[in-house]
Amino acid sequence: MDDFQKQIEEMRYIVLSNDGMMNVFTSLRTMAQKIEVDFSTISKKINTHSGESCYCTSKKTHIIYYIQKMRTSELVSEIVS
C-alpha cells in the first residue's frame, strides 16, 4: 500500500479530453508536452479560474482538455481510511 500511496501523492493533475482520453500527470510541464498546450497557458488559466481547474484547447490538434488540480492529501486520506 505504501508504494501505491506514494504514486497517488505524486499525481498533481487529472486531464480529460473531448476525444476520450483521461490521464494523470505529476507535473505541469509533462502534461503540457503530452497534450500540446503551452505550460504557461495552462498555468495562467488555472490561476485565473479558481486555481483548481480550467479548459484549454491545443492549437495543434484542436482537442479540448479539462484540467483539474488534484487534492492529493484529501484523496490519500480517503484511500487509507
MDTraj code that builds the backbone (N, CA, C; nanometers):
import mdtraj as md
import numpy as np

residues = "MET ASP ASP PHE GLN LYS GLN ILE GLU GLU MET ARG TYR ILE VAL LEU SER ASN ASP GLY MET MET ASN VAL PHE THR SER LEU ARG THR MET ALA GLN LYS ILE GLU VAL ASP PHE SER THR ILE SER LYS LYS ILE ASN THR HIS SER GLY GLU SER CYS TYR CYS THR SER LYS LYS THR HIS ILE ILE TYR TYR ILE GLN LYS MET ARG THR SER GLU LEU VAL SER GLU ILE VAL SER".split()
xyz = np.array([
    [0.0822, -0.1196, 0.0000],
    [0.0000, 0.0000, 0.0000],
    [0.0867, 0.1261, 0.0000],
    [0.2045, 0.1230, 0.0637],
    [0.2881, 0.2415, 0.0712],
    [0.3332, 0.2902, -0.0663],
    [0.3714, 0.1993, -0.1564],
    [0.4130, 0.2393, -0.2907],
    [0.2969, 0.3015, -0.3672],
    [0.1810, 0.2408, -0.3551],
    [0.0624, 0.2932, -0.4217],
    [0.0279, 0.4313, -0.3669],
    [0.0364, 0.4457, -0.2377],
    [0.0074, 0.5738, -0.1732],
    [0.1046, 0.6814, -0.2222],
    [0.2324, 0.6472, -0.2366],
    [0.3317, 0.7419, -0.2873],
    [0.2988, 0.7848, -0.4297],
    [0.2596, 0.6879, -0.5129],
    [0.2228, 0.7201, -0.6512],
    [0.1069, 0.8193, -0.6545],
    [0.0070, 0.7961, -0.5726],
    [-0.1093, 0.8853, -0.5677],
    [-0.0673, 1.0244, -0.5209],
    [0.0161, 1.0310, -0.4199],
    [0.0601, 1.1596, -0.3658],
    [0.1398, 1.2413, -0.4676],
    [0.2059, 1.1744, -0.5612],
    [0.2848, 1.2442, -0.6625],
    [0.1997, 1.3002, -0.7759],
    [0.0793, 1.2507, -0.7931],
    [-0.0072, 1.2977, -0.9001],
    [-0.0616, 1.4363, -0.8671],
    [-0.0549, 1.5256, -0.9650],
    [-0.0961, 1.6642, -0.9424],
    [-0.2130, 1.7095, -1.0293],
    [-0.2304, 1.6476, -1.1467],
    [-0.3323, 1.6937, -1.2400],
    [-0.4066, 1.5759, -1.3016],
    [-0.5370, 1.5901, -1.3127],
    [-0.6209, 1.4966, -1.3876],
    [-0.6610, 1.5692, -1.5156],
    [-0.6480, 1.5009, -1.6291],
    [-0.6800, 1.5631, -1.7580],
    [-0.7801, 1.4756, -1.8326],
    [-0.8877, 1.5385, -1.8771],
    [-0.9891, 1.4729, -1.9596],
    [-0.9952, 1.5476, -2.0921],
    [-1.0195, 1.4746, -2.1998],
    [-1.0279, 1.5421, -2.3299],
    [-1.1561, 1.5053, -2.4020],
    [-1.1906, 1.5880, -2.5005],
    [-1.3128, 1.5614, -2.5762],
    [-1.2970, 1.4453, -2.6736],
    [-1.1766, 1.3866, -2.6829],
    [-1.1592, 1.2673, -2.7662],
    [-1.1559, 1.1390, -2.6824],
    [-1.1877, 1.1523, -2.5520],
    [-1.1997, 1.0352, -2.4665],
    [-1.0778, 1.0009, -2.3828],
    [-0.9690, 1.0770, -2.3964],
    [-0.8505, 1.0494, -2.3178],
    [-0.8702, 1.0935, -2.1728],
    [-0.8174, 1.0150, -2.0812],
    [-0.8133, 1.0525, -1.9409],
    [-0.6768, 1.0120, -1.8898],
    [-0.6099, 1.1056, -1.8217],
    [-0.4754, 1.0749, -1.7739],
    [-0.4465, 1.1568, -1.6496],
    [-0.3441, 1.1164, -1.5751],
    [-0.2965, 1.1926, -1.4600],
    [-0.1502, 1.2249, -1.4824],
    [-0.1082, 1.3400, -1.4314],
    [0.0291, 1.3854, -1.4512],
    [0.0875, 1.4348, -1.3201],
    [0.2193, 1.4197, -1.3094],
    [0.2889, 1.4648, -1.1892],
    [0.3368, 1.6088, -1.2009],
    [0.3489, 1.6599, -1.3228],
    [0.3974, 1.7971, -1.3385],
    [0.3241, 1.8688, -1.4510],
    [0.3210, 1.9990, -1.4380],
    [0.2579, 2.0837, -1.5378],
    [0.3315, 2.0742, -1.6711],
    [0.4622, 2.0738, -1.6674],
    [0.5404, 2.0686, -1.7921],
    [0.5235, 1.9359, -1.8659],
    [0.5206, 1.8263, -1.7930],
    [0.4989, 1.6952, -1.8561],
    [0.3624, 1.6913, -1.9223],
    [0.2616, 1.7399, -1.8502],
    [0.1265, 1.7436, -1.9052],
    [0.1222, 1.8313, -2.0296],
    [0.1834, 1.9483, -2.0234],
    [0.1818, 2.0417, -2.1362],
    [0.2422, 1.9791, -2.2617],
    [0.3522, 1.9066, -2.2445],
    [0.4147, 1.8399, -2.3590],
    [0.3226, 1.7343, -2.4179],
    [0.2594, 1.6567, -2.3324],
    [0.1739, 1.5464, -2.3788],
    [0.0491, 1.5976, -2.4517],
    [-0.0136, 1.7016, -2.3987],
    [-0.1389, 1.7484, -2.4588],
    [-0.1171, 1.8611, -2.5599],
    [0.0078, 1.9015, -2.5764],
    [0.0454, 2.0030, -2.6753],
    [-0.0245, 2.1371, -2.6522],
    [-0.0208, 2.1799, -2.5256],
    [-0.0667, 2.3132, -2.4864],
    [0.0463, 2.3735, -2.4044],
    [0.0832, 2.4976, -2.4321],
    [0.1938, 2.5610, -2.3619],
    [0.1688, 2.5635, -2.2114],
    [0.2717, 2.5295, -2.1331],
    [0.2549, 2.5200, -1.9877],
    [0.2163, 2.6542, -1.9269],
    [0.2646, 2.7647, -1.9841],
    [0.2294, 2.8955, -1.9285],
    [0.0818, 2.9280, -1.9513],
    [0.0262, 2.8813, -2.0610],
    [-0.1167, 2.8993, -2.0874],
    [-0.1994, 2.8233, -1.9853],
    [-0.1613, 2.6995, -1.9591],
    [-0.2334, 2.6177, -1.8609],
    [-0.2257, 2.6829, -1.7231],
    [-0.1073, 2.7217, -1.6830],
    [-0.0875, 2.7826, -1.5521],
    [-0.1710, 2.9092, -1.5370],
    [-0.1679, 2.9936, -1.6381],
    [-0.2430, 3.1182, -1.6350],
    [-0.3932, 3.0920, -1.6239],
    [-0.4438, 2.9959, -1.7023],
    [-0.5871, 2.9661, -1.6999],
    [-0.6299, 2.9045, -1.5672],
    [-0.5493, 2.8147, -1.5129],
    [-0.5830, 2.7546, -1.3835],
    [-0.5885, 2.8620, -1.2761],
    [-0.4893, 2.9506, -1.2746],
    [-0.4848, 3.0549, -1.1722],
    [-0.5950, 3.1592, -1.1899],
    [-0.6412, 3.1782, -1.3117],
    [-0.7498, 3.2723, -1.3383],
    [-0.8850, 3.2139, -1.2988],
    [-0.8999, 3.0841, -1.3122],
    [-1.0276, 3.0166, -1.2875],
    [-1.0225, 2.9386, -1.1565],
    [-1.0259, 3.0072, -1.0464],
    [-1.0374, 2.9499, -0.9115],
    [-0.9133, 2.8741, -0.8634],
    [-0.8114, 2.8628, -0.9449],
    [-0.6908, 2.7936, -0.9032],
    [-0.7030, 2.6429, -0.8961],
    [-0.8132, 2.5882, -0.9469],
    [-0.8362, 2.4443, -0.9350],
    [-0.8528, 2.3726, -1.0684],
    [-0.9119, 2.4398, -1.1668],
    [-0.9381, 2.3714, -1.2937],
    [-0.9499, 2.4731, -1.4070],
    [-0.9444, 2.4218, -1.5291],
    [-0.9642, 2.5075, -1.6463],
    [-0.9873, 2.4202, -1.7697],
    [-1.0269, 2.4857, -1.8773],
    [-1.0363, 2.4232, -2.0089],
    [-0.9286, 2.4849, -2.0964],
    [-0.8599, 2.4040, -2.1750],
    [-0.7594, 2.4503, -2.2702],
    [-0.7787, 2.3751, -2.4010],
    [-0.7469, 2.4414, -2.5104],
    [-0.7534, 2.3783, -2.6419],
    [-0.6153, 2.3804, -2.7049],
    [-0.5736, 2.2661, -2.7546],
    [-0.4465, 2.2570, -2.8250],
    [-0.4605, 2.3235, -2.9618],
    [-0.3740, 2.4207, -2.9897],
    [-0.3769, 2.4860, -3.1208],
    [-0.3356, 2.3900, -3.2313],
    [-0.2519, 2.2942, -3.1951],
    [-0.2006, 2.1990, -3.2946],
    [-0.3039, 2.0917, -3.3296],
    [-0.3681, 2.0337, -3.2273],
    [-0.4600, 1.9215, -3.2514],
    [-0.6073, 1.9613, -3.2437],
    [-0.6374, 2.0784, -3.1887],
    [-0.7733, 2.1291, -3.1683],
    [-0.8537, 2.0453, -3.0692],
    [-0.7854, 1.9647, -2.9897],
    [-0.8514, 1.8859, -2.8858],
    [-0.8726, 1.9760, -2.7644],
    [-0.9913, 1.9653, -2.7038],
    [-1.0246, 2.0429, -2.5847],
    [-0.9946, 1.9578, -2.4625],
    [-0.9279, 2.0167, -2.3648],
    [-0.8905, 1.9460, -2.2419],
    [-0.9515, 2.0143, -2.1207],
    [-0.9984, 1.9324, -2.0297],
    [-1.0388, 1.9797, -1.8975],
    [-0.9288, 1.9364, -1.8020],
    [-0.8716, 2.0319, -1.7299],
    [-0.7595, 2.0044, -1.6393],
    [-0.8024, 2.0374, -1.4977],
    [-0.7865, 1.9415, -1.4081],
    [-0.8248, 1.9574, -1.2680],
    [-0.7033, 1.9306, -1.1805],
    [-0.6718, 2.0254, -1.0925],
    [-0.5658, 2.0010, -0.9950],
    [-0.6174, 1.9013, -0.8928],
    [-0.5347, 1.8060, -0.8566],
    [-0.5746, 1.7057, -0.7577],
    [-0.5444, 1.7571, -0.6175],
    [-0.6297, 1.7221, -0.5263],
    [-0.6046, 1.7477, -0.3846],
    [-0.5602, 1.6155, -0.3242],
    [-0.4325, 1.5839, -0.3406],
    [-0.3835, 1.4503, -0.3062],
    [-0.3937, 1.4189, -0.1585],
    [-0.3777, 1.5158, -0.0725],
    [-0.3841, 1.4855, 0.0711],
    [-0.5237, 1.4358, 0.1091],
    [-0.6276, 1.4970, 0.0523],
    [-0.7643, 1.4521, 0.0793],
    [-0.7889, 1.3146, 0.0179],
    [-0.7385, 1.2929, -0.1024],
    [-0.7576, 1.1662, -0.1726],
    [-0.6887, 1.0520, -0.0984],
    [-0.5671, 1.0730, -0.0555],
    [-0.4928, 0.9690, 0.0158],
    [-0.5622, 0.9355, 0.1476],
    [-0.6143, 1.0354, 0.2165],
    [-0.6868, 1.0104, 0.3425],
    [-0.8068, 0.9200, 0.3181],
    [-0.8778, 0.9412, 0.2059],
    [-0.9936, 0.8585, 0.1737],
    [-0.9520, 0.7152, 0.1408],
    [-0.8406, 0.7000, 0.0689],
    [-0.7944, 0.5650, 0.0307],
    [-0.7507, 0.4877, 0.1541],
    [-0.6770, 0.5521, 0.2420],
    [-0.6237, 0.4850, 0.3605],
    [-0.7350, 0.4487, 0.4590],
    [-0.8401, 0.5298, 0.4638],
    [-0.9499, 0.5053, 0.5594],
    [-1.0256, 0.3797, 0.5299],
])
top = md.Topology()
chain = top.add_chain()
for i, resn in enumerate(residues, 1):
    res = top.add_residue(resn, chain, resSeq=i)
    for name in ("N", "CA", "C"):
        top.add_atom(name, md.element.get_by_symbol(name[0]), res)
traj = md.Trajectory(xyz[None], top)
